[in-house]
Structures are given as C-alpha cells and as structure tokens.
C-alpha cells in the first residue's frame, strides 16, 4: 500500500541530490518487525552512512527504537525512521521532526520546492520550525525564512547544591 500512496525511491531523484543510485540498496518487507530488524542489522555495517526506514501506521516498539538508536550511535551512521502519521508515544530518539510540504513562493507563480521542518523534540536543546527551499544552483536546501539558532549540544553542568 505504501508504494501506491507514496511511490518508491527513484535513481534520477538520487542524481538530483548528488547521490549515485548504484550506492543504495532497497529492501521491502511485509512486517514491521522485519523492517526494524533489517534497519538495525544494516546500521551495524561500518560501510553504511545512512539507513532510512518507513512505517506507514501503528505504534513502534520502544525496545526496537532503543536498539536502532544504540546501533546508530555505535556506527556513527544516520538512522531515519519515517512515519506517515506521527504518534505521541515515548521515544529514545535524540530528535523528532515533522516534515511537510510548504507553498512554493515565486515572483511569477510557483517557485522552488519548499518544505516545512518542525523540530518538535530535541534532547540537546530547543525545538523550532523552519521553511527550507531547494536551491538548484548549489544543490542543497537553504533557509527560506528567518530561523532560530540550530540547537547546540547540551552543556555538561554539575548539579547545583542548595544551601
């Protein structure tokens, strides 16, 4: 059903972002547990830089998410778990984002593609919202709106003693 609703990754789309389609592997599974297992095992491979998984509906097992977080931290790879509809369940993920489309703004009609990125949970700093716009000239997303500072790592502060 996910393919019918959202489509699939396409090599030309990878080329547009400067990624070679020969360097990606797509795995399709029937069950959520198989997806989470495949993501975890892939994250343990040192040659992998990023793993993206998509879950269409339902809750995600907190133990599985902890295992994914741990595997990503050990390998240094980026782990993205995409959910079609965000849930409010607890998560061990360092950040939680909600990404959506945003109206394109051009002086004479539609402009460059835009998306809204909302950082709704951040263990290391503040949350915030930004509108990002694709720039064909340099091949990356740029800020289309004034944004808050990007969250900085949490400071290691000793506990204060009460007198």
WOCOR-V515213 format. One record per residue. N is the residue number from 1. PHI is phi in degrees with one decimal (* if undefined). PSI is psi in radians with two decimals (999 if undefined). Layout:
n: {N:N}
phi: {PHI:PHI}
psi: {PSI:PSI}
This chain:
n: {1:2:3:4:5:6:7:8:9:10:11:12:13:14:15:16:17:18:19:20:21:22:23:24:25:26:27:28:29:30:31:32:33:34:35:36:37:38:39:40:41:42:43:44:45:46:47:48:49:50:51:52:53:54:55:56:57:58:59:60:61:62:63:64:65:66:67:68:69:70:71:72:73:74:75:76:77:78:79:80:81:82:83:84:85:86:87:88:89:90:91:92:93:94:95:96:97:98:99:100:101:102:103:104:105:106:107:108:109:110:111:112:113:114:115:116:117:118:119:120:121:122:123:124:125:126:127:128:129:130:131:132:133:134:135:136:137:138:139:140:141:142:143:144:145:146:147:148:149:150:151:152:153:154:155:156:157:158:159:160:161:162:163}
phi: {*:-60.3:-64.2:-68.3:-82.6:-116.1:83.1:-130.8:-63.4:-133.8:-55.8:-64.3:-66.1:-63.5:-57.7:-62.7:-100.9:77.4:-107.7:-85.1:-63.1:-67.2:-98.9:-118.1:-122.0:-110.2:-122.7:-112.7:-129.5:-91.1:-123.6:-56.7:-61.7:-69.6:-61.9:-63.0:-64.0:-62.2:-63.1:-62.4:-63.4:-66.4:-62.1:-78.0:-82.6:-68.8:-82.8:-92.1:-102.9:-153.1:-131.9:-121.7:-123.6:-128.0:-116.1:-79.4:-157.5:92.4:-80.5:-108.8:-61.8:-63.7:-64.9:-64.0:-66.3:-62.0:-63.9:-63.5:-60.0:-65.9:-62.6:-66.1:-64.5:-66.0:-89.2:81.0:-83.7:-86.2:-116.1:-117.8:-113.7:-90.2:-122.3:-62.3:-133.2:-65.1:-108.0:-103.7:-71.0:-65.6:-144.9:-91.6:-63.4:-67.4:-136.8:-133.1:-117.3:-119.0:-116.0:-142.7:-72.3:-137.2:-59.1:-74.6:-123.8:-125.0:-65.8:-126.3:121.5:-57.9:-110.2:-65.7:-60.1:-128.6:-141.8:-96.7:-116.5:-116.4:-85.7:-97.3:-146.3:-146.4:-70.1:-113.1:168.9:-76.4:-91.3:-178.6:-134.1:-139.6:-111.2:-109.2:-126.6:-74.0:-111.6:-68.3:-67.1:-119.3:66.0:-154.2:-79.6:-124.2:-70.6:-99.3:-133.7:-65.3:-127.1:-69.1:-63.0:-67.8:-58.8:-98.6:-59.0:-64.8:-78.7:-87.8:-108.1:-67.0:-64.0:-80.1:-95.5:-90.6:-83.2}
psi: {-0.60:-0.68:-0.68:-0.63:-0.73:-0.22:-2.95:2.90:2.57:2.41:-0.69:-0.57:-0.67:-0.76:-0.67:-0.46:0.21:0.32:2.42:2.21:-0.40:-0.31:0.21:2.60:2.32:2.29:2.25:2.30:2.80:-0.43:2.56:-0.74:-0.60:-0.67:-0.87:-0.67:-0.82:-0.70:-0.80:-0.81:-0.69:-0.70:-0.46:-0.16:2.15:-0.30:-0.14:2.37:-0.48:2.56:2.26:2.21:2.65:2.21:2.19:-0.70:2.88:2.95:2.72:2.33:2.18:-0.56:-0.74:-0.70:-0.69:-0.72:-0.71:-0.78:-0.75:-0.78:-0.71:-0.72:-0.69:-0.72:-0.37:0.13:2.74:2.24:2.11:2.18:1.89:2.31:2.28:-0.67:2.06:2.50:2.98:0.23:2.75:2.61:2.60:0.05:2.53:-0.61:2.75:2.19:2.58:2.08:2.31:2.96:2.74:2.52:2.34:2.51:1.88:2.65:-0.45:0.68:-2.74:2.42:-2.66:2.63:2.43:2.70:2.64:2.23:2.05:1.97:1.79:-0.26:2.29:1.96:-0.27:0.15:-2.80:2.81:3.03:3.07:2.45:2.68:2.17:2.50:2.37:2.29:1.98:-0.48:-0.63:0.07:0.68:2.91:2.46:2.77:2.23:-0.19:2.80:2.30:2.85:2.90:2.55:2.49:2.39:2.75:2.56:2.44:2.52:1.69:2.32:2.68:2.42:2.45:2.39:2.26:999}
